[in-house]
């Protein structure tokens, strides 16, 4: 199963461009990773409104903080499989955590995604008993699959052109999953 990597970033954060570069050059195109950039909006009050920021991304990051050991939000923050967080500029630590997550044996649930005419069809199979009771939400996160460039005109990154990979442009909850087969 691929490892999910989420980068919480901001155009207003001077520490974020190196993390955005790691996302674009090291993580976004790997076959064993599902990588997303989720620009947050709490930097928007410091001289520049992030053109991709969303309160939904910020809420997602805060939800992780409630579950992760350090219980903090910060930028740039990388969350790996919803279980580990790493400072987004620490490429070696990110890659080590990725390797660790890949080596961790986990039960998986079969998922099939296909396009039927103009509709997306998602089939989720039965969960193995080893997963126990499951109560999960099913989300779809559309994203820009090409690099997005932004010329920042104010704030900590004023005068810089920043590049982003796999920028999430929406989050929609499609339903829930309790371990029984479901089709959406």
Secondary structure, DSSP 8 states (H G I E B T S, - for coil): --EEEEEEE-TT-TTHHHHHHHIIIIITT-TTEEEEEEE-STTTTSS---SS--HHHHHHHHHHHHHSTT----SSEEEETTTEEEETT-HHHHHHHHHHHHHS------EEEEEETTEEEEEE----GGG-S--EEEEE--B--S-EEEE--SGGGTT-EEEESSBB---EEEEEE-SS-EE-
